[in-house]
Amino acid sequence: APWCLMMSLTPSRGCLLDLPWEDILVPHILCHLPLQQLLSLQRVSKSFQSLIQLYLANMRCFDSSQIGPTIPRAAFVNLLKDNEVLQQLALQNCSDWLTDRELLPVIGQNHHLHQIQLKGCVQLSRHALVAISLSCPNLRQLSLAHCEWVDSLSLRSLADHCKALEAVDLTACRQLKDEAICYLVQKCSRLKSLSLAVNANVGDVAVEEIAKCCPELEHLDLTGCLRVKNDSIRVLAEYCPKLRSLKVKHCHNVAESSLSILRSRGVELDVEPPLQRALVLLQDVVGFAPFINLQI
C-alpha cells in the first residue's frame, strides 16, 4: 500500500515532491516506509534520488536486516556516507562483508550513537571497538556477541570512555577473563544488563565484582560459565537488590542452595527447582506426573 501511494504521486503531478522535504516528507512520510522500498524509489527520478539521499543523511536508525545480510560493501558505504546523526546502528550477522574498512568511517562521523549491534560480525577487529569507545561517549547499549576479536585491551578502552553503558552483550567473547570484566564494571557502574554467556574463563572473581560495582543490575547471563560457583551467586543476591533475571544453565557448580535465595525474591531463573526437575523427568519416563499436585 505505501508503495502504491508513492508511485501514484509522481513528480509530474506536482503533489508529493512539492511538500516540504525536511519538515514533512522526511520525518513524517518516508520514515514509515521500509528501507528496501526507499532505496527502490531512488530509481523513479532524479528528484526522488535527491529526496532519498536527504532522508539517508538524516536517518537516526540503520538496521541492516531491513535490507538483508548480504549488502554489497560499496552500497553500505554509500548509504551512510553523509550521515552524521545516527543514534542506532544494527549490523548483526553481517559477517560476510563487514570489516573495519566499512565500519570505522561510519563510527568516526557519528558521535551521537547510543545503540550499536554487532552480533556475529566476525571480520571486525579490536580497532572497531577502540573506534567505538573514542567516538561514542554517550553509548548505552552494545552487543558484541560472538565477536571473538574482542580482547581485554579494547574492552578497557570501552570502559574508560563509555561510562554511560547500561547494556553490554559479551556472549562468547572468549578472550575475556575475570580481570577484563572487573575493569569494565568498575568503570561502568550503571550497567543494568550484562551477558557473559559461553565463556569458560569467567569465574567467581568477575561475578563478585559485578555484584559490588553494579547495584542497578537487572539481568545477568552466565550460561555456560563453568567456573562460576555458589559463593559468587550469594554475593550477587546480597549486593544486587534490583536483579530480575539470572541465567546459570550449564553452570554445574551453581546449586539450589544459592539460587533459592534469589528464587525466594522472585528473580527469574532459567534453572528449575530440583523437585520440579524431578517431576518433569518422572513425566517423561512414566507419564503420570501430571496427576501429582504438589506445592513447590
ABEGO torsion letter per residue (X at the ends): XAAAAAAABBAAAGAAAABBAAAAAAAAAAAABBAAAAAAAAAABAAAAAAAAAAAAABABBBAAAAEABBBAAAAAAAAAABAABABBBABGAAAABBAAAAAAAAAABAABABBBABGBAABBAAAAAAAAAABAABABBBABGBAABBAAAAAAAAAABAABABBBABGBAABBAAAAAAAAAABAABABBBABGBAABBAAAAAAAAAABAABABBBABGBAABBAAAAAAAAAABAABABBBABGBAABBAAAAAAAAAAGBBBABBBAAAAAAAAAAAAAGAAAABBBBX
